């Protein structure tokens, strides 16, 4: 009997967040490295390692989401599948991120070799962007989940990933205190622009779903705004992930403020994945409701069958 999944749970949300977060932390560091921006090695090394670990954790969560670990190799068996492409993007990115990270640590003989590091970084950026874009495409292909079928989902996922990645780099810089203040100040202003952009994208997406999407998608937006997901949407995404970070810009640019701001942004990004995945509740297709019996229906049928057999046995025994 098929076990239909009503929602995508924490493992899927964790996979999407960790993969996107790790990819964009790496992409920001590699991009600044390519344009020779003065981001200190004390930030680039730990930052690229953080991106590698986060992406690797995302891969482990994906493996756990599959349930049967023997299915892992089957993920790579259908090249036309968007999930197969995503697994390949993740695998290639992890390999390139591991090589790139090694250039920042003196224990490796090739440490400090700039040209090779930047070439690997450029290739890693390509796979990082692909890794970030594909979840929006994968969700867009989901049958019966019209809330995920909006054309603005890919730009929203890309902006969310870049926001979390930049917040991660700023967090590492604030903790280490090693990078030039001017570079961090510029990155902080870019983060503010991304937060505002993401507010616009989220609002546009929800308004579009409420006005022009099928009835199922409108019910999904109601779950976010006034339903069972309203607390995590308003408190997690709107307030913690966007409003508080914006207000913290009035508190200066000290290392403590930067760190707290980045943590609030990352918390909001986690909430964004969780709510958008849970809001996309699967809608039964035509004729699907009666395809399989539910457990309650099976119990009722079993009780009726037992009662019938008891009545027949009583009749045969003349009772």
N, C-alpha and C positions, 0 to 999 in steps of 0.2 A: 504494500500500500504506500502511496506517495505521501510524504510528509511535507505539506505546503508551508512555506515560511511566510508568516504574516508581515514581519518587519525584519530589517537588517539590524543586528544588535551591536553590542559594544566592540566585538572583535573586528567587524567590518569598519566601524567608525575609527577605531584605533589604527587599523591598517591604512586607511585613507589619510588620516592626520599624520602619522609617523612618516609615511612615504613622501608626502608632500612637504612636510616640515624639513626632513633631511635633505630632500632634493634641492629645495630653495635656499637653505643655509649654505649648502655647497655651491649653488649657482651664484649667490651673492659674493662669496669669497673668491671664487674662481674668476668672476667678472672683474672685480676690483684688482685682482692679481694681473689679469690680462691688460688692463688699461694702466697698470703700474701705479694705482692709487696707494698712498702711504698707509695701508692697513698693516699693523705690526704683525710679525710672524708669531708673536705670543698669542695673537687672536686667530690668525689664519690656521695655524696648526691645530689647536684645540677645537676651533670652529668646524674645520673640515672633518675632523674625527667625530665631532658631535653629529654632523650630517650623515656620516657613514653608519654610526651606531643606530641613529633613528631610522634610517632606511632599512638596516638589517632587522631591527625590531619589527618594522612594518612587514617584512617578509615572513617573520615567525608568526605574526598575527594572521597573515594570509593563510599560512600552513595550518594554523589552528582552526581557522574558519572553514577550511575544507572538510574538517571532521575526520574522514578517513585519510590518513597520511599517505596511503598508497596512491591516492589520486593526484599527488603532487606532480608526478611525471606526466600524467594525463593532461595537465594544464598546458603543456607545451605541444600537445599532439594535433591541435587544430589551428593552423596558421591564420585562417580566416576569422578566427574568433578574437574579439576585442580583449577578452581576458587573457588569451595567449600572448597577444601583443603587450599587454600590461606586464605580464610576468617576465617577458623578454626585456622590456625596458628596465624593470627593476633589477634583473640579474646583471645586465650590462652596466647599469649605473653603479651598482655596488662594487663591481670589479674596478671600474674607472676611479671611483671615489677612494677605494683602498690604495690604488697606485698613486693617485694625486696626494693623498694624505701623507704617504711615506716620504715625499719630497721635503716635508716640513720638519722632519725629525732627524737628528744627527746620527742616529744609530744605523741609518742606511747609507751606503757609500755614494749614492746619487743625490743625497740631500744638498740643496742649494743650487741645483742645475736648473736655471730659470726657463730656458727654451722648452725643454722636455716637459717640465711641469705645466707650462702654459698651454702646450698642445693637448696634453691629457685633460687639463681643465676645460678647454674649449669643447672637446668631445663629450666630457661629462655634462656640460651645460646643455648640449643638445638632448641627451637622454634624460636629463633632469626635467626639462620643459615637457618632453613627451610623456614622462611619468606623471606629471602634474595634470596634463590635459586629458589623458585617457580616462580617468574616473568619470568625468562629465560625459564623455562619449558612451562609456559603459552603462551609466545610469540612464542615459537618453534612449538606449536600446531596450530597456526593461519593458516588457509587455504588461499592460494592466496597471502601471504605476504612472499615471499621467502627470503627476506633480513633478516628476523628473524629466519630462519630455520637453521642457522649455528650451528655446534656443539660447537663452542667456545663462544657462547653467555652466557651460564651459568657461566663459569669461569670469563668472563668479568664482568658480573653483580655482582658476588661475590667480585671480586677485587675492583670494584667501590664502593660497599657498605662498605667494610672494610676501604677503603681509606677515605670515608666521615665520618665514625664513629670515626676513629682515629683522624681525623682533628677536629671533634667536641669535643673530650676529651681534646685535646691540647688547643683548644680555651677556654674551661672552665677553664683549669689550668692556662692559661695566664691571664685571666681576674681576677681570684681569687688570683693568686700568692701564693697559699698555699702549693703546692706539692714540694717535694724535687727536686732540679735542676737536679740531676743525672737521676731520673726516667723520667722526661720530656725530657731530652736530648736523652735518649734511644728511647722513643716513637717518637721523632722527626726524628731520623735516620731510624726507621722502616717506618715512613711515606714517607720518600724519596725513600726507596726501593719499596714501594707500588706504588708511582707515576711512577717510571721507569717501573715497571711491567705492569702497566696499559697502558703506552705508547706502550709497545711491543704488548700487547693484542689487543689494538685498531688497530694498524697498521697491525697486522697479520690478524685480522678479515676482514678489508677492502680489503686488498690484496687478501685474499681468495675469497671474494665475487666477486671481479673484474675478477678473473682468471678462476674460476671453477663453479660459481653459474649460475642459469638461467639468461636470458636476463633481467628479471624484477629486479633482485637483482643488476645487473650491472648498471641499470638506477638509482637505489637507491643510490649506492655509488657515482655516478656522481652528484646526488643532493647534497650530502655532500661535495664533493671536489670542484666542479665547478658550481653547480646549485644554486637553491634558498636558500639552507641551508648552503652555503659556509661561510657566515659571522659568523654565530653562531658556526659553526664547527671550523674554523680556529681561530677566535678571542675568542670565549667562551671556547672551549675545549682545543685546542692546546696551545694558548698563555696564557689565564687567568688561566686555570685549571692545566696546566703542566709546561709551560716554565717559567712563572713568579715565581711560587713557588720554582722551582729548582734554579733560579737565587737568590732568597731571602736567600738561604742557605749560600751565600757568605756575607750576611749582619750581621751574628752573630746569637745568640740565645736569644736575649732579649725578654721580654714579648710582646713588641709591634710588633716585627718582627714575633713572633710566631702567634700572633692574626691575623695579616694581611695575613700571609701565609695561615693560616687555612681558612680564608674567601675566598681567591682566589681559593683554592682547592674546597670548597663547591660550589662556583659559577660554576666552571667547571663541577662538578658532576651533577648539575641541567641541564646545557646545554647538557650533554651527554644523559640524559634521554629524553629531549625534541627532540633532533635531531634524535636519533635512533628510537623513536616512529613515528615521522613525516616522516622519510625516508622510513618506511615500508608501503608504499601506497598499498592499496588493489588492486589486479589485478582481473579483471572480469574473471570468469571461462567460459568455453565453453558454448555458448548458453545463457549466462546470460545477455548479452548486450540488448537483445530484450525481456527480461522477464518482465520489467516494462517500461512504457513510462516516459520520462523525462518531466519536467514542460513545457519546450519550445515546445516539440512535442504535448503535450496536448493542448496548446494554439493555435497552428497551426491547429490541427484537429477541435477544437471548432470554429475557424474562418471559416474553410471550410464548416462545417456543417451549420453554420448560413447563409453563402452565398447560400448554396444549398436550404435551406428552403425559403429564400427570392426569389430565382429564381422560385421555384415551386409555391409560393404564387402569384407571378406576372403572371405566365402562367395560373393559375386557374382563375384569375380576368380578363384575356384577355388583359393584358398590354404588 
